[in-house]
Amino acid sequence: MPDLFLATAGDNVMNLAPEDQRLQLRMVEALLFAAREPLSEAELGARLPDGVDIVALLKELQSAYAGRGVTLRHTDGRWAFRTADDLGFLLQHEVSEEKRLSRAALETLSIIAYHQPVTRAEIEEIRGVSISRGTLDALMEAGWVRLRGRRKSPGRPVTYGTSPDFLDHFGLESIKDLPGLAELKGAGLLDATIPAGLASPDPDDRADLTEDEEPLDFGDLEEVEPLAGA
């Protein structure tokens, strides 16, 4: 049995014999390559020998793939290989054409991302106009928006938030990486005459329900839309 399997917890990758380091890197690489979904450090560790320094291996592998056709991306606490951002155009002929989101859907997605947890009525209040049933349906079909719970208020409206797939699609490691007012203004996405003292929301996509939320009821997944604007 190789020394790899006798390594003690906390061993650094760089302190291993070259052949052991290479074997560990190959094992992590194989797991990530074969996985259908991004894997957490705990999920990787459960499939590797005891004492393997998962974090060091991932950092080493991420460095090794930097600048290559595929990169190792860390998003929402999980790791996955992804096509390099500047080479995405090469794969366009391999995938079916995606339906473009409407302006209403993009605005709704932005509001959910920055103001979550948020109800349908709150989204409409922020936008200043009502939203159609299809708008939220499209965002949930894309896998970017999820049902969180119900607000502890009259009517118990459903609350919405973004999903890990939202972070993965837009290349964000966490929801805190969303651009602030200054960045949005610099990109020309906001009017230059922003009211003085206006602050951007503090995005929070934590999985735990907030104090003013309660768990969804059984059957909410099938009947949520008629109640969402309550």
C-alpha positions in Angstrom: 0.0 0.0 0.0 1.5 3.4 -1.0 2.4 6.0 1.7 -0.5 8.1 0.4 -2.9 5.9 2.4 -0.9 6.4 5.6 -0.8 10.2 5.3 -1.8 12.1 8.5 -4.4 14.8 8.6 -3.0 18.2 7.7 -0.2 17.0 5.4 0.5 19.6 2.8 0.5 18.6 -0.8 3.9 20.1 -1.4 5.4 17.9 1.4 4.4 14.7 -0.4 6.7 12.6 -2.5 6.2 13.6 -6.2 4.5 10.3 -7.1 2.1 10.6 -4.2 1.2 14.2 -5.0 0.6 13.3 -8.6 -1.7 10.4 -7.6 -3.8 12.5 -5.2 -4.2 15.2 -7.9 -5.2 12.6 -10.5 -7.8 11.2 -8.1 -9.4 14.6 -7.4 -9.2 15.5 -11.1 -11.0 12.2 -12.0 -13.7 12.7 -9.5 -14.4 16.3 -10.7 -14.3 15.3 -14.4 -16.8 12.4 -13.9 -19.2 14.3 -11.7 -22.5 15.4 -13.2 -22.8 18.3 -10.7 -20.2 20.4 -8.8 -18.8 18.7 -5.8 -18.1 20.1 -2.3 -14.9 19.5 -0.4 -16.7 17.2 1.9 -18.1 15.1 -1.0 -14.6 14.8 -2.5 -13.0 14.0 0.9 -15.5 11.2 1.4 -14.2 9.4 -1.7 -10.5 9.9 -1.0 -8.1 8.3 1.6 -8.1 9.7 5.1 -5.7 12.6 5.7 -5.8 13.9 2.2 -5.5 17.7 2.2 -8.5 18.5 -0.1 -8.1 22.2 -0.1 -4.5 22.2 -1.0 -5.1 19.7 -3.8 -8.0 21.8 -5.2 -5.8 24.9 -5.2 -3.0 23.1 -6.8 -5.3 21.7 -9.5 -7.0 25.1 -10.0 -3.5 26.6 -10.6 -2.6 23.9 -13.0 -5.7 24.5 -15.1 -5.4 28.3 -15.1 -5.3 29.7 -18.6 -6.2 26.4 -20.2 -9.3 25.5 -22.3 -11.1 24.3 -19.2 -10.7 25.8 -15.7 -11.5 24.6 -12.2 -14.2 27.0 -10.8 -15.2 27.4 -7.2 -18.9 28.4 -6.8 -21.1 28.4 -3.8 -18.7 26.1 -1.9 -18.5 23.6 -4.7 -16.0 22.8 -7.4 -16.4 21.9 -11.1 -14.6 22.0 -14.4 -16.0 24.7 -16.8 -15.1 25.8 -20.3 -12.8 28.9 -20.2 -15.0 32.1 -20.5 -13.3 33.3 -23.6 -13.8 30.0 -25.5 -17.5 29.6 -25.0 -18.2 30.6 -28.6 -16.5 27.4 -29.8 -19.2 25.3 -28.2 -22.2 27.2 -29.5 -22.9 24.7 -32.3 -22.9 21.8 -29.8 -25.9 23.1 -27.8 -29.4 23.9 -28.6 -30.4 27.5 -28.9 -31.4 28.9 -25.6 -34.5 31.0 -25.3 -33.6 34.6 -24.5 -35.1 36.0 -21.3 -37.4 39.0 -21.7 -36.6 42.4 -20.2 -39.2 41.7 -17.5 -37.6 38.4 -16.6 -34.1 40.0 -16.4 -35.4 42.8 -14.2 -37.3 40.2 -12.0 -34.1 38.1 -11.7 -32.1 41.1 -10.7 -34.6 42.1 -8.0 -34.7 38.5 -6.6 -30.9 38.4 -6.6 -30.4 41.6 -4.7 -33.5 41.6 -2.4 -34.0 37.9 -1.6 -35.9 36.6 0.1 -38.6 38.5 -1.7 -42.3 37.8 -2.5 -44.1 38.4 -5.8 -45.9 41.4 -4.4 -42.6 42.9 -3.3 -41.1 42.3 -6.7 -44.0 44.1 -8.3 -43.6 47.0 -5.8 -39.9 47.4 -6.6 -40.5 47.2 -10.4 -43.6 49.4 -10.3 -45.5 47.1 -12.6 -47.1 43.7 -12.2 -45.4 40.5 -13.5 -46.9 37.8 -15.5 -47.1 34.2 -14.3 -44.8 33.2 -17.1 -42.0 35.4 -15.9 -41.4 33.6 -12.7 -42.0 30.3 -14.5 -39.2 31.0 -17.0 -36.7 31.8 -14.2 -37.6 28.7 -12.3 -37.4 26.5 -15.4 -33.9 27.9 -16.0 -33.0 26.8 -12.5 -31.9 30.2 -11.4 -34.7 31.0 -9.0 -36.0 28.7 -6.3 -38.9 28.7 -3.8 -37.6 29.5 -0.3 -40.6 29.5 2.1 -43.6 31.6 3.1 -43.7 35.0 4.6 -45.2 35.2 8.1 -47.8 37.8 7.0 -51.4 37.8 6.0 -51.9 35.5 3.0 -48.6 33.8 3.7 -47.0 34.7 0.3 -44.3 32.5 -1.1 -40.7 33.9 -1.0 -38.2 33.5 -3.8 -34.4 33.4 -3.9 -31.6 32.5 -6.3 -30.1 29.0 -6.6 -26.5 27.7 -6.9 -27.2 27.3 -10.6 -27.6 31.0 -10.8 -24.1 31.6 -9.4 -22.7 28.9 -11.6 -24.2 30.3 -14.8 -23.0 33.8 -14.1 -19.6 32.8 -12.9 -20.1 34.1 -9.3 -18.3 32.4 -6.4 -20.9 33.8 -4.0 -23.9 36.1 -4.1 -21.7 38.8 -2.5 -19.8 39.0 -5.8 -22.8 40.8 -7.4 -21.8 44.3 -8.6 -22.6 47.3 -6.4 -23.9 50.6 -7.4 -20.5 52.0 -8.4 -19.8 49.1 -10.6 -23.2 49.2 -12.3 -22.9 52.9 -12.9 -19.4 52.4 -14.3 -20.8 49.8 -16.7 -23.5 52.2 -17.9 -26.3 50.1 -16.5 -27.5 52.8 -14.1 -28.5 56.4 -14.7 -25.6 58.7 -13.9 -27.9 60.8 -11.7 -28.2 58.4 -8.8 -30.0 60.0 -5.8 -27.5 61.0 -3.1 -27.4 58.5 -0.2 -28.9 55.6 -2.2 -27.3 52.3 -1.1 -27.5 49.0 -2.9 -29.1 46.1 -1.1 -26.9 43.5 0.7 -27.6 40.3 -1.2 -28.1 37.2 1.0 -28.9 33.8 -0.5 -28.4 31.7 2.7 -30.4 28.5 2.7 -31.7 29.0 6.2 -35.1 30.7 6.5 -35.1 34.2 8.0 -37.1 35.2 11.0 -40.1 36.3 9.0 -40.2 33.2 6.8 -41.7 29.8 7.5 -41.3 26.4 5.7 -43.3 25.6 2.6 -46.4 23.4 3.0 -46.8 20.0 1.4 -48.0 20.5 -2.1 -46.7 24.0 -2.5 -44.5 23.0 -5.4 -47.7 22.1 -7.4 -49.9 25.0 -6.3 -47.5 27.8 -5.5 -48.3 30.2 -8.4 -51.9 31.0 -7.6 -50.8 31.9 -4.0 -47.6 33.6 -4.8 -49.1 37.1 -5.1 -51.3 36.7 -2.1 
